[in-house]
Amino acid sequence: MIVEQRTYVLHTGASLAEYLDAYENIGLPAQKPILGGFLGYFVTEFGTQNELNHFWAYDDLEDRRARRAELAKSEQWQQCLSVIRPMIMTMANKIMYPTTFSPIRSLPVTVTDADTAFSAN
């Protein structure tokens, strides 16, 4: 299994709320059935402002390539890109491999590590 981290930084004048609304309602519904392996989408509180990070799991690089090629054919995804792409200032991605002790090591993704229990109380 591999995990892809995609990092976007929006232009200073771009609306984070508008970006997230378009992505949640147009982009994510187009991506999830094609890409599978959705791990999460995050925004920063501290550090680089207007930064978004999303994580996707794939069987391997060929699985990622085939799924991304299929996504490029989606009219709904292209519609989302027409809305969000002008808001994005920079884009970067990383491909990561899990360690032997990572609680996420294979698909489908499940976290069963007993150490993940957390209580804020």
Buried (B, 14 or more C-beta within 10 A) or exposed (E): BBBBBBBBBBEEEBEBEEBBEBBEEBBBEBBEEBBBBBBEBEEEEEEEEBBBBBBBBBBEEEBBEEBBEEBEEBEBBBBBBEBBEEBBEEEEEEEEEBEEEBEBEEBEBEEEEEEEEEEEE
